[in-house]
Amino acid sequence: MDALTGEHNWTQMREAWKTVNDCKEAFLTHFAQWEVYVLAMSNSKLEETKWLPFNGGRDHTFLELLEYPRWNATYHLGQVAYIQTLYGDKEMH
C-alpha cells in the first residue's frame, strides 16, 4: 500500500500470488481487515443507504451491500468449478 495515498497497487499484489497458498494468505489478510470494518458497523449504519447504479440504479442499504462480497465469491467459485469440469475433473471434492 502506498503510504501517501493509502492506495493499493493491485496489479503488483496479484503478480506476487503464484500459488493457491499465496492467494489464500492474501484472502485471509484482506478478509481480516474487512471483518474489523464490518463488525464495527452499528445497526443504524446498516439501515443507511448509498445510491449505486446496480440493479437499475437505486439506493442500497449497507446491509445489502455487505452481501456483495459473498455473492461475488459464490459467482466466481461457480466459474472455477465449471472450468474445472471442462478440464475433465468431474469428481466431487
Jmol script that loads the backbone (N, CA, C; Angstrom):
load data "model"
ATOM      1  N   MET A   1       0.849  -1.173   0.000  1.00  0.00           N
ATOM      2  CA  MET A   1       0.000   0.000   0.000  1.00  0.00           C
ATOM      3  C   MET A   1       0.893   1.233   0.000  1.00  0.00           C
ATOM      4  N   ASP A   2       0.476   2.219  -0.776  1.00  0.00           N
ATOM      5  CA  ASP A   2       1.208   3.482  -0.849  1.00  0.00           C
ATOM      6  C   ASP A   2       0.970   4.273   0.428  1.00  0.00           C
ATOM      7  N   ALA A   3       2.023   4.593   1.146  1.00  0.00           N
ATOM      8  CA  ALA A   3       1.900   5.287   2.440  1.00  0.00           C
ATOM      9  C   ALA A   3       1.306   6.679   2.295  1.00  0.00           C
ATOM     10  N   LEU A   4       1.502   7.307   1.144  1.00  0.00           N
ATOM     11  CA  LEU A   4       0.994   8.666   0.958  1.00  0.00           C
ATOM     12  C   LEU A   4      -0.486   8.703   0.595  1.00  0.00           C
ATOM     13  N   THR A   5      -0.915   7.788  -0.254  1.00  0.00           N
ATOM     14  CA  THR A   5      -2.295   7.840  -0.750  1.00  0.00           C
ATOM     15  C   THR A   5      -3.211   6.813  -0.095  1.00  0.00           C
ATOM     16  N   GLY A   6      -2.636   5.793   0.524  1.00  0.00           N
ATOM     17  CA  GLY A   6      -3.456   4.715   1.078  1.00  0.00           C
ATOM     18  C   GLY A   6      -3.980   3.769   0.004  1.00  0.00           C
ATOM     19  N   GLU A   7      -3.486   3.925  -1.226  1.00  0.00           N
ATOM     20  CA  GLU A   7      -3.939   3.102  -2.347  1.00  0.00           C
ATOM     21  C   GLU A   7      -3.102   1.826  -2.435  1.00  0.00           C
ATOM     22  N   HIS A   8      -3.759   0.771  -2.882  1.00  0.00           N
ATOM     23  CA  HIS A   8      -3.068  -0.491  -3.120  1.00  0.00           C
ATOM     24  C   HIS A   8      -2.645  -0.550  -4.583  1.00  0.00           C
ATOM     25  N   ASN A   9      -1.502  -1.145  -4.851  1.00  0.00           N
ATOM     26  CA  ASN A   9      -1.107  -1.439  -6.213  1.00  0.00           C
ATOM     27  C   ASN A   9      -1.563  -2.871  -6.487  1.00  0.00           C
ATOM     28  N   TRP A  10      -2.818  -2.996  -6.918  1.00  0.00           N
ATOM     29  CA  TRP A  10      -3.433  -4.320  -7.066  1.00  0.00           C
ATOM     30  C   TRP A  10      -2.701  -5.169  -8.093  1.00  0.00           C
ATOM     31  N   THR A  11      -2.226  -4.567  -9.170  1.00  0.00           N
ATOM     32  CA  THR A  11      -1.515  -5.333 -10.198  1.00  0.00           C
ATOM     33  C   THR A  11      -0.258  -5.959  -9.611  1.00  0.00           C
ATOM     34  N   GLN A  12       0.502  -5.169  -8.895  1.00  0.00           N
ATOM     35  CA  GLN A  12       1.728  -5.678  -8.269  1.00  0.00           C
ATOM     36  C   GLN A  12       1.398  -6.760  -7.247  1.00  0.00           C
ATOM     37  N   MET A  13       0.339  -6.551  -6.473  1.00  0.00           N
ATOM     38  CA  MET A  13      -0.043  -7.547  -5.468  1.00  0.00           C
ATOM     39  C   MET A  13      -0.436  -8.866  -6.137  1.00  0.00           C
ATOM     40  N   ARG A  14      -1.270  -8.804  -7.181  1.00  0.00           N
ATOM     41  CA  ARG A  14      -1.720 -10.023  -7.855  1.00  0.00           C
ATOM     42  C   ARG A  14      -0.549 -10.776  -8.475  1.00  0.00           C
ATOM     43  N   GLU A  15       0.432 -10.053  -9.009  1.00  0.00           N
ATOM     44  CA  GLU A  15       1.585 -10.712  -9.625  1.00  0.00           C
ATOM     45  C   GLU A  15       2.409 -11.486  -8.599  1.00  0.00           C
ATOM     46  N   ALA A  16       2.289 -11.124  -7.338  1.00  0.00           N
ATOM     47  CA  ALA A  16       3.025 -11.819  -6.280  1.00  0.00           C
ATOM     48  C   ALA A  16       2.349 -13.124  -5.872  1.00  0.00           C
ATOM     49  N   TRP A  17       1.097 -13.309  -6.271  1.00  0.00           N
ATOM     50  CA  TRP A  17       0.346 -14.511  -5.883  1.00  0.00           C
ATOM     51  C   TRP A  17       0.602 -15.604  -6.913  1.00  0.00           C
ATOM     52  N   LYS A  18       1.525 -16.497  -6.593  1.00  0.00           N
ATOM     53  CA  LYS A  18       1.952 -17.532  -7.537  1.00  0.00           C
ATOM     54  C   LYS A  18       1.302 -18.892  -7.268  1.00  0.00           C
ATOM     55  N   THR A  19       0.867 -19.114  -6.045  1.00  0.00           N
ATOM     56  CA  THR A  19       0.310 -20.419  -5.686  1.00  0.00           C
ATOM     57  C   THR A  19      -1.056 -20.240  -5.034  1.00  0.00           C
ATOM     58  N   VAL A  20      -1.761 -21.345  -4.879  1.00  0.00           N
ATOM     59  CA  VAL A  20      -3.049 -21.317  -4.183  1.00  0.00           C
ATOM     60  C   VAL A  20      -2.845 -20.834  -2.747  1.00  0.00           C
ATOM     61  N   ASN A  21      -1.768 -21.262  -2.111  1.00  0.00           N
ATOM     62  CA  ASN A  21      -1.495 -20.818  -0.739  1.00  0.00           C
ATOM     63  C   ASN A  21      -1.228 -19.320  -0.675  1.00  0.00           C
ATOM     64  N   ASP A  22      -0.549 -18.762  -1.689  1.00  0.00           N
ATOM     65  CA  ASP A  22      -0.344 -17.305  -1.751  1.00  0.00           C
ATOM     66  C   ASP A  22      -1.695 -16.587  -1.800  1.00  0.00           C
ATOM     67  N   CYS A  23      -2.590 -17.102  -2.633  1.00  0.00           N
ATOM     68  CA  CYS A  23      -3.923 -16.497  -2.773  1.00  0.00           C
ATOM     69  C   CYS A  23      -4.715 -16.622  -1.473  1.00  0.00           C
ATOM     70  N   LYS A  24      -4.625 -17.782  -0.841  1.00  0.00           N
ATOM     71  CA  LYS A  24      -5.344 -17.984   0.420  1.00  0.00           C
ATOM     72  C   LYS A  24      -4.823 -17.029   1.496  1.00  0.00           C
ATOM     73  N   GLU A  25      -3.528 -16.890   1.573  1.00  0.00           N
ATOM     74  CA  GLU A  25      -2.929 -15.978   2.559  1.00  0.00           C
ATOM     75  C   GLU A  25      -3.379 -14.531   2.317  1.00  0.00           C
ATOM     76  N   ALA A  26      -3.404 -14.125   1.047  1.00  0.00           N
ATOM     77  CA  ALA A  26      -3.856 -12.767   0.710  1.00  0.00           C
ATOM     78  C   ALA A  26      -5.326 -12.596   1.079  1.00  0.00           C
ATOM     79  N   PHE A  27      -6.131 -13.610   0.788  1.00  0.00           N
ATOM     80  CA  PHE A  27      -7.551 -13.536   1.145  1.00  0.00           C
ATOM     81  C   PHE A  27      -7.720 -13.374   2.654  1.00  0.00           C
ATOM     82  N   LEU A  28      -7.044 -14.211   3.416  1.00  0.00           N
ATOM     83  CA  LEU A  28      -7.204 -14.165   4.871  1.00  0.00           C
ATOM     84  C   LEU A  28      -6.779 -12.805   5.434  1.00  0.00           C
ATOM     85  N   THR A  29      -5.728 -12.233   4.879  1.00  0.00           N
ATOM     86  CA  THR A  29      -5.279 -10.909   5.317  1.00  0.00           C
ATOM     87  C   THR A  29      -6.332  -9.853   5.020  1.00  0.00           C
ATOM     88  N   HIS A  30      -6.823  -9.840   3.785  1.00  0.00           N
ATOM     89  CA  HIS A  30      -7.812  -8.834   3.401  1.00  0.00           C
ATOM     90  C   HIS A  30      -9.150  -9.073   4.087  1.00  0.00           C
ATOM     91  N   PHE A  31      -9.524 -10.337   4.269  1.00  0.00           N
ATOM     92  CA  PHE A  31     -10.785 -10.618   4.954  1.00  0.00           C
ATOM     93  C   PHE A  31     -10.730 -10.134   6.402  1.00  0.00           C
ATOM     94  N   ALA A  32      -9.599 -10.294   7.050  1.00  0.00           N
ATOM     95  CA  ALA A  32      -9.461  -9.835   8.435  1.00  0.00           C
ATOM     96  C   ALA A  32      -9.675  -8.326   8.522  1.00  0.00           C
ATOM     97  N   GLN A  33      -9.157  -7.580   7.545  1.00  0.00           N
ATOM     98  CA  GLN A  33      -9.368  -6.126   7.514  1.00  0.00           C
ATOM     99  C   GLN A  33     -10.839  -5.796   7.292  1.00  0.00           C
ATOM    100  N   TRP A  34     -11.475  -6.504   6.382  1.00  0.00           N
ATOM    101  CA  TRP A  34     -12.896  -6.290   6.079  1.00  0.00           C
ATOM    102  C   TRP A  34     -13.751  -6.644   7.294  1.00  0.00           C
ATOM    103  N   GLU A  35     -13.402  -7.739   7.962  1.00  0.00           N
ATOM    104  CA  GLU A  35     -14.158  -8.188   9.140  1.00  0.00           C
ATOM    105  C   GLU A  35     -14.163  -7.131  10.239  1.00  0.00           C
ATOM    106  N   VAL A  36     -13.019  -6.517  10.498  1.00  0.00           N
ATOM    107  CA  VAL A  36     -12.927  -5.456  11.510  1.00  0.00           C
ATOM    108  C   VAL A  36     -13.877  -4.316  11.156  1.00  0.00           C
ATOM    109  N   TYR A  37     -13.868  -3.925   9.888  1.00  0.00           N
ATOM    110  CA  TYR A  37     -14.745  -2.843   9.419  1.00  0.00           C
ATOM    111  C   TYR A  37     -16.218  -3.205   9.618  1.00  0.00           C
ATOM    112  N   VAL A  38     -16.593  -4.407   9.218  1.00  0.00           N
ATOM    113  CA  VAL A  38     -18.000  -4.829   9.299  1.00  0.00           C
ATOM    114  C   VAL A  38     -18.454  -4.944  10.750  1.00  0.00           C
ATOM    115  N   LEU A  39     -17.646  -5.553  11.593  1.00  0.00           N
ATOM    116  CA  LEU A  39     -18.044  -5.734  12.991  1.00  0.00           C
ATOM    117  C   LEU A  39     -18.171  -4.409  13.734  1.00  0.00           C
ATOM    118  N   ALA A  40     -17.510  -3.379  13.242  1.00  0.00           N
ATOM    119  CA  ALA A  40     -17.593  -2.068  13.880  1.00  0.00           C
ATOM    120  C   ALA A  40     -18.829  -1.278  13.438  1.00  0.00           C
ATOM    121  N   MET A  41     -19.546  -1.770  12.435  1.00  0.00           N
ATOM    122  CA  MET A  41     -20.730  -1.049  11.937  1.00  0.00           C
ATOM    123  C   MET A  41     -21.877  -1.152  12.942  1.00  0.00           C
ATOM    124  N   SER A  42     -22.507  -0.040  13.186  1.00  0.00           N
ATOM    125  CA  SER A  42     -23.662  -0.029  14.086  1.00  0.00           C
ATOM    126  C   SER A  42     -24.911  -0.491  13.322  1.00  0.00           C
ATOM    127  N   ASN A  43     -25.934  -0.881  14.062  1.00  0.00           N
ATOM    128  CA  ASN A  43     -27.197  -1.277  13.436  1.00  0.00           C
ATOM    129  C   ASN A  43     -27.785  -0.129  12.629  1.00  0.00           C
ATOM    130  N   SER A  44     -27.635   1.079  13.122  1.00  0.00           N
ATOM    131  CA  SER A  44     -28.182   2.223  12.391  1.00  0.00           C
ATOM    132  C   SER A  44     -27.440   2.432  11.070  1.00  0.00           C
ATOM    133  N   LYS A  45     -26.143   2.165  11.054  1.00  0.00           N
ATOM    134  CA  LYS A  45     -25.364   2.286   9.813  1.00  0.00           C
ATOM    135  C   LYS A  45     -25.853   1.269   8.780  1.00  0.00           C
ATOM    136  N   LEU A  46     -26.233   0.083   9.232  1.00  0.00           N
ATOM    137  CA  LEU A  46     -26.707  -0.956   8.319  1.00  0.00           C
ATOM    138  C   LEU A  46     -27.980  -0.535   7.599  1.00  0.00           C
ATOM    139  N   GLU A  47     -28.752   0.352   8.218  1.00  0.00           N
ATOM    140  CA  GLU A  47     -30.004   0.821   7.614  1.00  0.00           C
ATOM    141  C   GLU A  47     -29.790   2.012   6.685  1.00  0.00           C
ATOM    142  N   GLU A  48     -28.632   2.673   6.754  1.00  0.00           N
ATOM    143  CA  GLU A  48     -28.351   3.793   5.854  1.00  0.00           C
ATOM    144  C   GLU A  48     -28.227   3.274   4.425  1.00  0.00           C
ATOM    145  N   THR A  49     -28.375   4.183   3.473  1.00  0.00           N
ATOM    146  CA  THR A  49     -28.324   3.762   2.074  1.00  0.00           C
ATOM    147  C   THR A  49     -27.259   4.521   1.302  1.00  0.00           C
ATOM    148  N   LYS A  50     -26.903   3.926   0.175  1.00  0.00           N
ATOM    149  CA  LYS A  50     -25.981   4.549  -0.773  1.00  0.00           C
ATOM    150  C   LYS A  50     -26.516   4.225  -2.158  1.00  0.00           C
ATOM    151  N   TRP A  51     -26.618   5.258  -3.001  1.00  0.00           N
ATOM    152  CA  TRP A  51     -27.108   5.028  -4.358  1.00  0.00           C
ATOM    153  C   TRP A  51     -26.009   4.406  -5.198  1.00  0.00           C
ATOM    154  N   LEU A  52     -26.346   3.335  -5.886  1.00  0.00           N
ATOM    155  CA  LEU A  52     -25.416   2.676  -6.805  1.00  0.00           C
ATOM    156  C   LEU A  52     -26.152   2.357  -8.101  1.00  0.00           C
ATOM    157  N   PRO A  53     -25.435   2.287  -9.205  1.00  0.00           N
ATOM    158  CA  PRO A  53     -26.088   2.048 -10.496  1.00  0.00           C
ATOM    159  C   PRO A  53     -26.499   0.594 -10.722  1.00  0.00           C
ATOM    160  N   PHE A  54     -26.215  -0.291  -9.785  1.00  0.00           N
ATOM    161  CA  PHE A  54     -26.555  -1.706  -9.956  1.00  0.00           C
ATOM    162  C   PHE A  54     -28.053  -1.923  -9.825  1.00  0.00           C
ATOM    163  N   ASN A  55     -28.539  -3.010 -10.410  1.00  0.00           N
ATOM    164  CA  ASN A  55     -29.962  -3.375 -10.352  1.00  0.00           C
ATOM    165  C   ASN A  55     -30.842  -2.234 -10.848  1.00  0.00           C
ATOM    166  N   GLY A  56     -30.429  -1.584 -11.920  1.00  0.00           N
ATOM    167  CA  GLY A  56     -31.217  -0.498 -12.480  1.00  0.00           C
ATOM    168  C   GLY A  56     -30.980   0.848 -11.823  1.00  0.00           C
ATOM    169  N   GLY A  57     -30.113   0.908 -10.839  1.00  0.00           N
ATOM    170  CA  GLY A  57     -29.823   2.151 -10.130  1.00  0.00           C
ATOM    171  C   GLY A  57     -30.835   2.403  -9.030  1.00  0.00           C
ATOM    172  N   ARG A  58     -30.396   2.318  -7.813  1.00  0.00           N
ATOM    173  CA  ARG A  58     -31.276   2.559  -6.670  1.00  0.00           C
ATOM    174  C   ARG A  58     -30.440   2.718  -5.411  1.00  0.00           C
ATOM    175  N   ASP A  59     -31.115   3.121  -4.343  1.00  0.00           N
ATOM    176  CA  ASP A  59     -30.461   3.160  -3.040  1.00  0.00           C
ATOM    177  C   ASP A  59     -30.361   1.736  -2.504  1.00  0.00           C
ATOM    178  N   HIS A  60     -29.187   1.369  -2.044  1.00  0.00           N
ATOM    179  CA  HIS A  60     -28.939   0.064  -1.432  1.00  0.00           C
ATOM    180  C   HIS A  60     -28.614   0.308   0.039  1.00  0.00           C
ATOM    181  N   THR A  61     -29.185  -0.497   0.925  1.00  0.00           N
ATOM    182  CA  THR A  61     -28.796  -0.371   2.331  1.00  0.00           C
ATOM    183  C   THR A  61     -27.390  -0.945   2.487  1.00  0.00           C
ATOM    184  N   PHE A  62     -26.710  -0.503   3.529  1.00  0.00           N
ATOM    185  CA  PHE A  62     -25.377  -1.054   3.786  1.00  0.00           C
ATOM    186  C   PHE A  62     -25.482  -2.546   4.100  1.00  0.00           C
ATOM    187  N   LEU A  63     -26.582  -2.979   4.690  1.00  0.00           N
ATOM    188  CA  LEU A  63     -26.779  -4.412   4.930  1.00  0.00           C
ATOM    189  C   LEU A  63     -26.803  -5.163   3.600  1.00  0.00           C
ATOM    190  N   GLU A  64     -27.499  -4.604   2.595  1.00  0.00           N
ATOM    191  CA  GLU A  64     -27.494  -5.230   1.269  1.00  0.00           C
ATOM    192  C   GLU A  64     -26.087  -5.229   0.670  1.00  0.00           C
ATOM    193  N   LEU A  65     -25.369  -4.136   0.844  1.00  0.00           N
ATOM    194  CA  LEU A  65     -24.031  -4.028   0.264  1.00  0.00           C
ATOM    195  C   LEU A  65     -23.064  -5.035   0.877  1.00  0.00           C
ATOM    196  N   LEU A  66     -23.292  -5.386   2.141  1.00  0.00           N
ATOM    197  CA  LEU A  66     -22.430  -6.390   2.774  1.00  0.00           C
ATOM    198  C   LEU A  66     -22.609  -7.761   2.135  1.00  0.00           C
ATOM    199  N   GLU A  67     -23.689  -7.946   1.403  1.00  0.00           N
ATOM    200  CA  GLU A  67     -23.956  -9.220   0.740  1.00  0.00           C
ATOM    201  C   GLU A  67     -23.148  -9.360  -0.555  1.00  0.00           C
ATOM    202  N   TYR A  68     -22.679  -8.251  -1.126  1.00  0.00           N
ATOM    203  CA  TYR A  68     -21.965  -8.315  -2.400  1.00  0.00           C
ATOM    204  C   TYR A  68     -20.702  -9.174  -2.355  1.00  0.00           C
ATOM    205  N   PRO A  69     -19.844  -9.084  -1.342  1.00  0.00           N
ATOM    206  CA  PRO A  69     -18.655  -9.956  -1.352  1.00  0.00           C
ATOM    207  C   PRO A  69     -19.013 -11.445  -1.340  1.00  0.00           C
ATOM    208  N   ARG A  70     -20.049 -11.820  -0.600  1.00  0.00           N
ATOM    209  CA  ARG A  70     -20.456 -13.227  -0.588  1.00  0.00           C
ATOM    210  C   ARG A  70     -20.965 -13.642  -1.962  1.00  0.00           C
ATOM    211  N   TRP A  71     -21.816 -12.796  -2.553  1.00  0.00           N
ATOM    212  CA  TRP A  71     -22.354 -13.105  -3.870  1.00  0.00           C
ATOM    213  C   TRP A  71     -21.225 -13.219  -4.888  1.00  0.00           C
ATOM    214  N   ASN A  72     -20.276 -12.296  -4.845  1.00  0.00           N
ATOM    215  CA  ASN A  72     -19.172 -12.283  -5.792  1.00  0.00           C
ATOM    216  C   ASN A  72     -18.324 -13.542  -5.663  1.00  0.00           C
ATOM    217  N   ALA A  73     -18.026 -13.941  -4.434  1.00  0.00           N
ATOM    218  CA  ALA A  73     -17.222 -15.152  -4.217  1.00  0.00           C
ATOM    219  C   ALA A  73     -17.967 -16.391  -4.722  1.00  0.00           C
ATOM    220  N   THR A  74     -19.270 -16.462  -4.467  1.00  0.00           N
ATOM    221  CA  THR A  74     -20.069 -17.600  -4.930  1.00  0.00           C
ATOM    222  C   THR A  74     -20.090 -17.654  -6.453  1.00  0.00           C
ATOM    223  N   TYR A  75     -20.281 -16.509  -7.081  1.00  0.00           N
ATOM    224  CA  TYR A  75     -20.311 -16.420  -8.537  1.00  0.00           C
ATOM    225  C   TYR A  75     -19.002 -16.935  -9.136  1.00  0.00           C
ATOM    226  N   HIS A  76     -17.877 -16.453  -8.608  1.00  0.00           N
ATOM    227  CA  HIS A  76     -16.585 -16.856  -9.156  1.00  0.00           C
ATOM    228  C   HIS A  76     -16.246 -18.307  -8.821  1.00  0.00           C
ATOM    229  N   LEU A  77     -16.697 -18.802  -7.692  1.00  0.00           N
ATOM    230  CA  LEU A  77     -16.498 -20.214  -7.381  1.00  0.00           C
ATOM    231  C   LEU A  77     -17.213 -21.077  -8.412  1.00  0.00           C
ATOM    232  N   GLY A  78     -18.402 -20.665  -8.815  1.00  0.00           N
ATOM    233  CA  GLY A  78     -19.125 -21.380  -9.862  1.00  0.00           C
ATOM    234  C   GLY A  78     -18.363 -21.382 -11.181  1.00  0.00           C
ATOM    235  N   GLN A  79     -17.767 -20.245 -11.518  1.00  0.00           N
ATOM    236  CA  GLN A  79     -16.966 -20.181 -12.743  1.00  0.00           C
ATOM    237  C   GLN A  79     -15.784 -21.140 -12.679  1.00  0.00           C
ATOM    238  N   VAL A  80     -15.092 -21.144 -11.560  1.00  0.00           N
ATOM    239  CA  VAL A  80     -13.936 -22.017 -11.397  1.00  0.00           C
ATOM    240  C   VAL A  80     -14.369 -23.484 -11.474  1.00  0.00           C
ATOM    241  N   ALA A  81     -15.471 -23.817 -10.822  1.00  0.00           N
ATOM    242  CA  ALA A  81     -15.960 -25.198 -10.842  1.00  0.00           C
ATOM    243  C   ALA A  81     -16.311 -25.617 -12.265  1.00  0.00           C
ATOM    244  N   TYR A  82     -16.928 -24.723 -13.036  1.00  0.00           N
ATOM    245  CA  TYR A  82     -17.278 -25.043 -14.414  1.00  0.00           C
ATOM    246  C   TYR A  82     -16.015 -25.276 -15.258  1.00  0.00           C
ATOM    247  N   ILE A  83     -15.036 -24.399 -15.117  1.00  0.00           N
ATOM    248  CA  ILE A  83     -13.780 -24.555 -15.862  1.00  0.00           C
ATOM    249  C   ILE A  83     -13.114 -25.872 -15.485  1.00  0.00           C
ATOM    250  N   GLN A  84     -13.193 -26.218 -14.216  1.00  0.00           N
ATOM    251  CA  GLN A  84     -12.606 -27.477 -13.754  1.00  0.00           C
ATOM    252  C   GLN A  84     -13.244 -28.658 -14.483  1.00  0.00           C
ATOM    253  N   THR A  85     -14.566 -28.623 -14.673  1.00  0.00           N
ATOM    254  CA  THR A  85     -15.227 -29.727 -15.390  1.00  0.00           C
ATOM    255  C   THR A  85     -14.817 -29.747 -16.856  1.00  0.00           C
ATOM    256  N   LEU A  86     -14.548 -28.579 -17.437  1.00  0.00           N
ATOM    257  CA  LEU A  86     -14.100 -28.546 -18.835  1.00  0.00           C
ATOM    258  C   LEU A  86     -12.749 -29.224 -18.993  1.00  0.00           C
ATOM    259  N   TYR A  87     -11.938 -29.224 -17.939  1.00  0.00           N
ATOM    260  CA  TYR A  87     -10.663 -29.920 -17.958  1.00  0.00           C
ATOM    261  C   TYR A  87     -10.814 -31.401 -17.613  1.00  0.00           C
ATOM    262  N   GLY A  88     -12.043 -31.852 -17.442  1.00  0.00           N
ATOM    263  CA  GLY A  88     -12.303 -33.274 -17.239  1.00  0.00           C
ATOM    264  C   GLY A  88     -12.452 -33.708 -15.801  1.00  0.00           C
ATOM    265  N   ASP A  89     -12.316 -32.815 -14.849  1.00  0.00           N
ATOM    266  CA  ASP A  89     -12.446 -33.178 -13.438  1.00  0.00           C
ATOM    267  C   ASP A  89     -13.922 -33.157 -13.064  1.00  0.00           C
ATOM    268  N   LYS A  90     -14.535 -34.327 -13.022  1.00  0.00           N
ATOM    269  CA  LYS A  90     -15.964 -34.414 -12.702  1.00  0.00           C
ATOM    270  C   LYS A  90     -16.194 -34.934 -11.275  1.00  0.00           C
ATOM    271  N   GLU A  91     -15.102 -35.197 -10.564  1.00  0.00           N
ATOM    272  CA  GLU A  91     -15.197 -35.730  -9.205  1.00  0.00           C
ATOM    273  C   GLU A  91     -15.621 -34.640  -8.223  1.00  0.00           C
ATOM    274  N   MET A  92     -16.534 -34.963  -7.318  1.00  0.00           N
ATOM    275  CA  MET A  92     -16.928 -34.025  -6.275  1.00  0.00           C
ATOM    276  C   MET A  92     -15.818 -33.951  -5.238  1.00  0.00           C
ATOM    277  N   HIS A  93     -15.385 -32.754  -4.896  1.00  0.00           N
ATOM    278  CA  HIS A  93     -14.295 -32.578  -3.931  1.00  0.00           C
ATOM    279  C   HIS A  93     -14.852 -32.015  -2.649  1.00  0.00           C
TER     280      HIS A  93
END
end "model"
wireframe off; spacefill off
backbone 0.3
color backbone group
